[in-house]
Amino acid sequence: MQGWLQVDERGRQYLVRTGTGVVTAVVPLDEPDASGAHAVYRVEIYCDAPHGRPGAIRYSARPLVSSDDPLLEAARRALDEVWAVEWTVEWHRHDWIPDDLPIASLDLSTDATSRLAALDPVLLPEPEDVEVPDFLPASWDTR
């Protein structure tokens, strides 16, 4: 997982994080409209532990995505087909939070909204077609 700060068009800092993981849920957050459609969804991502951190600690991201964003369909496919993803999430402060406060001084769970900015399948190389012998010569003994 990597993270960095960026600045929006109004000069306000926002946090960007990217990493790999697996989509574990796609959940609507609002009441459906007359047609039964929802406007906003939360995508839950189980994140791979950062290098050097124990894998026993669970890292997760829960960004929001609107129903008209193509990332919603990508998240649903990743959930249904269970493939690893490379994700990017941006944390933007709420409008009522002063612009001059550094994003690092905010409580992201209450002072900011996380937005899904990118979600792509992790592409794994095809295994090479290598011939494996039926037996190993005695000279390959590794004892």
C-alpha positions as CSV (number, residue, x, y, z in Angstrom):
1,M,0.0,0.0,0.0
2,Q,1.3,3.5,-0.9
3,G,-0.1,6.8,0.1
4,W,0.6,10.5,-0.8
5,L,-1.0,13.9,-0.6
6,Q,-2.4,15.9,-3.5
7,V,-4.0,19.3,-3.9
8,D,-7.3,19.9,-5.6
9,E,-8.3,22.9,-7.7
10,R,-9.3,24.9,-4.6
11,G,-5.8,24.4,-3.0
12,R,-7.1,21.8,-0.4
13,Q,-5.1,18.7,0.4
14,Y,-6.5,15.3,-0.1
15,L,-5.1,11.9,0.6
16,V,-4.6,9.2,-2.1
17,R,-3.8,5.6,-1.3
18,T,-3.3,2.7,-3.7
19,G,-2.6,-1.0,-3.2
20,T,-3.8,-4.5,-4.0
21,G,-6.5,-6.6,-2.5
22,V,-9.9,-8.3,-3.1
23,V,-13.4,-6.8,-3.2
24,T,-15.4,-8.4,-0.4
25,A,-18.7,-6.5,-0.8
26,V,-20.7,-3.9,-2.8
27,V,-23.4,-2.4,-0.7
28,P,-26.1,0.3,-1.5
29,L,-26.1,3.1,1.0
30,D,-29.3,4.9,0.2
31,E,-33.0,4.2,-0.2
32,P,-33.9,3.0,-3.7
33,D,-35.7,5.4,-6.0
34,A,-39.0,4.6,-7.7
35,S,-37.3,2.4,-10.2
36,G,-35.5,0.5,-7.4
37,A,-32.1,1.9,-8.3
38,H,-29.6,3.2,-5.7
39,A,-27.5,6.4,-6.2
40,V,-24.5,5.5,-4.0
41,Y,-22.7,2.3,-3.1
42,R,-19.9,1.4,-0.7
43,V,-17.2,-1.0,-2.1
44,E,-15.4,-2.9,0.6
45,I,-11.9,-4.0,-0.2
46,Y,-9.8,-6.3,1.8
47,C,-6.3,-4.9,1.3
48,D,-3.1,-6.8,1.1
49,A,-0.9,-5.9,4.1
50,P,1.9,-3.3,3.3
51,H,5.4,-4.8,3.0
52,G,6.9,-5.3,6.4
53,R,3.6,-5.4,8.2
54,P,2.1,-8.5,9.7
55,G,-0.5,-10.2,7.5
56,A,-2.6,-11.0,10.6
57,I,-3.7,-7.3,10.9
58,R,-6.6,-6.7,8.6
59,Y,-6.5,-3.6,6.4
60,S,-9.6,-2.6,4.5
61,A,-10.9,0.3,2.5
62,R,-14.6,1.3,2.1
63,P,-14.8,3.9,-0.6
64,L,-18.0,5.2,-2.1
65,V,-18.9,5.1,-5.8
66,S,-22.0,6.5,-7.6
67,S,-24.3,4.2,-9.6
68,D,-23.4,6.0,-12.8
69,D,-19.6,5.4,-12.4
70,P,-18.2,2.5,-14.5
71,L,-16.1,1.6,-11.4
72,L,-19.3,0.2,-9.8
73,E,-19.6,-2.4,-12.5
74,A,-15.9,-3.2,-12.2
75,A,-16.3,-3.7,-8.5
76,R,-19.3,-6.0,-9.0
77,R,-17.4,-8.1,-11.5
78,A,-14.4,-8.3,-9.1
79,L,-16.7,-9.5,-6.3
80,D,-18.6,-12.0,-8.5
81,E,-15.5,-13.4,-10.2
82,V,-13.2,-13.2,-7.2
83,W,-10.2,-11.6,-8.8
84,A,-7.4,-9.6,-7.2
85,V,-7.6,-5.9,-7.8
86,E,-5.3,-2.9,-7.8
87,W,-7.3,-0.1,-6.2
88,T,-6.9,3.7,-5.7
89,V,-9.0,5.6,-3.1
90,E,-9.1,9.4,-2.5
91,W,-10.1,10.9,0.8
92,H,-11.6,14.4,0.4
93,R,-12.6,16.6,3.3
94,H,-16.2,17.5,3.8
95,D,-17.2,21.0,2.6
96,W,-17.7,22.2,6.2
97,I,-14.0,21.4,7.2
98,P,-11.8,24.5,6.8
99,D,-9.6,24.5,3.7
100,D,-6.4,25.5,5.6
101,L,-6.4,22.4,7.9
102,P,-3.9,19.8,6.7
103,I,-5.5,16.5,5.7
104,A,-3.2,14.7,8.2
105,S,-4.8,16.5,11.1
106,L,-8.3,15.3,10.2
107,D,-10.1,12.2,11.4
108,L,-10.7,10.6,8.0
109,S,-13.6,8.5,9.3
110,T,-15.7,11.6,10.3
111,D,-14.1,14.6,8.5
112,A,-13.6,13.2,5.0
113,T,-15.3,11.0,2.4
114,S,-13.5,8.2,0.6
115,R,-14.0,7.9,-3.1
116,L,-13.1,5.0,-5.4
117,A,-10.8,6.5,-8.0
118,A,-9.5,3.4,-9.8
119,L,-10.1,-0.4,-9.7
120,D,-8.3,-2.7,-12.1
121,P,-7.7,-6.4,-12.2
122,V,-4.2,-7.5,-11.1
123,L,-2.8,-9.1,-14.2
124,L,-0.7,-12.2,-13.5
125,P,1.7,-13.5,-16.1
126,E,0.8,-16.8,-17.7
127,P,3.0,-19.6,-16.3
128,E,5.7,-20.7,-18.7
129,D,5.3,-24.1,-20.3
130,V,8.3,-25.9,-18.8
131,E,9.0,-29.6,-19.1
132,V,9.4,-31.2,-15.7
133,P,11.3,-34.5,-15.6
134,D,9.5,-37.6,-14.3
135,F,12.4,-38.3,-12.0
136,L,15.2,-36.2,-10.4
137,P,18.8,-37.3,-10.9
138,A,20.7,-38.3,-7.7
139,S,23.0,-35.3,-8.3
140,W,20.0,-33.0,-7.5
141,D,19.7,-34.3,-4.0
142,T,19.3,-31.3,-1.7
143,R,19.9,-32.9,1.6
